[in-house]
Amino acid sequence: MLNTRERLALALVALLVAVPAFATTTHRTAAGSHTRRGHKSAVTYRAKTKGHKLHGQQVIDSNRVTQIQSALIREHYMSGEASGQWDSTTQAAMQKYQSDQGWQTKLLPDSRAIKKLGLGPDYSNAINAKESSFAPPPSAATIPGEQTAGFASAAGVNR
């Protein structure tokens, strides 16, 4: 006769043997299994499905392209006039500019390149920008000794 421990061990072994038999990873539909045909990307497939909406910026505004082209002309990466068209010449100039800076060279401009070209965000109309000074802080030599001592004692630094 089996004691309680032996029964429990036997039940555990039976369970471990039975579980893989019921665990399956193959799911089939009524029409059979699905196979991937061709090498279409998921993006291509989603773009063709009904009701799919593209998100994010798809093209660069022509006014912004004109600004970028003017900056690239100023930096001698392009020549001629700014056309406002994101054409192959503009793309090549931007790629060359980004490559010379040691940045990625994908077709869309890198945010660092936009900032370095002087086309970064303008914060002059920000709520707190009107009364603020963007001057560097004063040197440590101009801070009165009492104030410095107060900072040191508050920080627990012995002088």
Secondary structure, 3 states (H helix, E strand, C coil): CCCHHHHHHHHHHHHHHHHHHHCCCCCCECCECCCCCCCCCHHHHHHHCCCCCCCCCCCCCHHHHHHHHHHHHHCCCCCCCCCCCCCHHHHHHHHHHHHHCCCCCCCCCCHHHHHHCCCCCCCCCCCCCCCCCCCCCCCHHHCCHHHHHHHHHHHCCCC
